[in-house]
Amino acid sequence: MNVKIKEMDLFKNADDFERLFSHMCYNEIRVAPEEHIILILEKLFTSRKSRQFMTEILFSTFDVPGIVYLPQELGILLASRRTTGMVMNIGYGYTTIVPIWKLNILRNCAVVLPLGGNDVVNGMLLLTKDKMEDVKYAISEDMMKATAYLAEDFKGAMRSKTEKKTYELPDGQVVDVDKERFMCAEVLFDPKLFSLEDCGEGIITEVKRVLNLLSTTHPECFEDITRDPMIISGAPAKLPGCLSLSLPFSLSLSLCVSLCLSASLNFSLRMLQLSNRKDICIS
């Protein structure tokens, strides 16, 4: 399917939403929407207008018996069988860092950062465009999934020799992927590397900002929230390198190491991987 979606918002028209929802129900999960209450995981700070848009279509066109709206971050936390903690959700075009205390989202401490998986793919595209004759987004996305990883030490990795990987293009051409493997993901931590001046200082800086704000405005919740795992959700969080534990306490691409810099806030390092999920949990 090919539907047009606004940046960080809903579809441009009702037809696109109807097409996608119909395809999902009848072709993918194969259920009758009129027989099920619909749970919608919506982005943080969704406007009432957007919610009314979806509600009207679902009731009038698909005749659903009921709708439940739930913020994505709260749904992610509940999926890990927790009611308190921090969630970092790395989406397609943006990343949210959200503290939740006893199922209550502390919105004044939440952060929405205009960085996401799309920027990682674009980074791979820019870095490898000289190696391919016809660069396409879909090819760069598949290349990123097949070869990319998070370096333990970005500066050290830039100085040292990197293990090359080969990637075969649809036309049979073979491309060597070298330092591009870890450089593409650095955009999440240093947006200025790719001239993204309006995207802040990266997710590590924003995590520390959320923790500082949380300790100042909600000191009674801080210990509970930071004691429970911080869940990192999204495709970039699954890149090799995120699960490394025995790394030096220096600023690097590895999110778990960078979080150690917040030790002054009593935010200790502990990592686990849920048995039935691929998302990473850090606390």
Residue pairs with C-beta under 8 A, 6 or more apart in sequence:
1 19
1 20
1 23
3 11
3 16
3 19
3 20
4 11
4 12
4 16
5 11
5 12
5 16
6 12
7 93
8 43
8 93
8 94
8 114
9 50
10 17
10 50
10 53
10 54
11 17
11 20
14 53
14 57
17 53
17 54
17 57
18 57
18 61
21 33
21 57
21 58
21 62
22 62
25 31
25 32
25 33
25 62
33 58
33 62
33 63
33 64
34 62
34 63
34 64
34 65
35 65
36 64
36 65
37 64
37 65
37 66
37 67
37 68
38 58
38 64
38 66
38 67
38 68
39 68
39 70
40 54
40 67
40 68
40 69
40 70
41 70
41 71
41 72
41 75
42 50
42 51
42 69
42 70
42 71
42 72
43 71
43 72
43 91
43 94
43 96
44 71
44 72
44 73
44 96
44 98
44 105
44 107
44 110
44 112
45 107
45 112
46 69
46 71
51 69
54 67
55 67
58 64
58 67
59 67
71 98
71 105
72 89
72 91
72 96
73 87
73 89
73 96
73 98
73 100
73 105
74 87
74 100
74 103
74 105
76 87
76 89
76 231
76 233
76 279
77 83
77 84
77 85
77 87
77 100
77 231
79 277
80 229
80 231
80 274
80 277
80 279
80 281
82 228
82 229
82 231
83 100
83 102
83 103
84 100
84 101
84 102
84 103
84 224
84 225
84 228
85 99
85 100
85 225
85 228
85 229
85 230
85 231
85 283
86 97
86 98
86 99
86 100
86 210
86 225
86 226
86 228
86 230
86 231
87 96
87 97
87 98
87 100
87 230
87 231
87 232
87 233
88 95
88 96
88 97
88 98
88 203
88 207
88 230
88 231
88 232
88 233
88 234
88 237
89 95
89 96
89 98
89 233
89 234
90 116
90 117
90 188
90 203
90 232
90 233
90 234
90 235
90 236
90 237
91 116
91 117
91 234
92 116
92 117
92 118
93 114
93 116
93 118
94 112
94 113
94 114
94 115
94 116
95 112
95 113
95 115
95 116
95 188
95 203
95 206
95 234
96 110
96 111
96 112
96 113
97 110
97 111
97 113
97 203
97 206
97 207
97 210
98 105
98 106
98 110
98 111
99 105
99 106
99 109
99 110
99 210
99 214
99 218
99 221
99 225
100 106
100 225
101 218
101 221
101 224
101 225
102 224
106 214
106 217
106 218
106 221
108 213
108 217
109 210
109 213
109 214
109 217
109 218
110 210
111 206
111 209
111 210
113 199
113 200
113 203
113 206
114 198
114 199
114 200
115 187
115 188
115 191
115 196
115 199
115 200
115 202
115 203
116 234
116 236
117 234
117 235
117 236
119 187
119 188
119 191
119 194
119 196
119 199
120 144
120 148
120 184
120 185
120 187
120 188
120 236
121 137
121 140
121 141
121 144
121 184
122 137
122 140
122 187
122 194
123 183
123 184
123 185
123 186
123 187
123 194
124 140
124 141
124 143
124 144
124 148
124 180
124 184
125 135
125 137
125 140
126 194
127 180
127 183
127 184
128 135
128 140
128 143
128 175
128 177
128 180
129 135
131 175
131 176
132 139
132 169
132 173
132 175
133 173
139 169
139 170
143 167
143 175
143 177
144 184
145 235
146 165
146 167
147 165
147 167
147 177
147 180
147 181
148 181
148 182
148 184
148 185
148 239
149 181
149 182
149 185
149 239
149 240
149 241
150 182
150 185
150 239
150 240
150 241
150 242
150 253
150 254
150 255
151 157
151 182
151 241
151 252
151 253
151 254
152 241
152 244
152 247
152 252
152 253
152 254
152 257
153 248
153 250
153 252
153 253
154 182
154 186
154 189
154 252
154 253
157 179
157 182
157 253
158 179
158 183
162 178
162 179
162 181
162 182
164 176
164 177
164 178
165 176
165 177
165 181
166 174
166 175
166 176
166 177
167 174
167 175
167 177
168 174
168 175
169 175
182 241
182 253
183 193
185 236
185 239
185 253
186 193
186 253
187 193
187 194
187 196
188 202
188 203
188 236
189 202
189 203
189 204
189 253
189 258
190 202
191 197
191 199
191 200
191 201
191 202
200 206
203 255
204 251
204 255
204 258
204 259
204 261
207 258
207 259
207 262
208 261
208 262
211 226
211 262
211 265
211 267
212 265
214 221
214 222
214 225
214 226
215 222
215 265
223 266
226 265
226 266
226 267
226 268
226 283
227 283
228 283
229 270
229 272
229 281
229 282
229 283
230 259
230 281
230 282
230 283
231 279
231 280
231 281
231 282
232 242
232 255
232 279
232 280
232 281
232 282
233 279
234 279
237 255
237 279
237 280
238 278
238 279
238 280
241 253
241 254
242 254
242 255
242 256
242 280
243 256
243 271
243 273
243 280
244 254
244 256
244 257
245 256
245 271
247 254
247 256
247 257
248 257
249 257
249 260
249 261
250 257
251 257
251 258
251 261
252 258
255 282
256 269
256 271
256 282
259 267
259 269
259 282
260 269
267 283
268 283
269 282
269 283
270 282
270 283
271 280
271 281
271 282
271 283
272 281
273 280
273 281
274 281
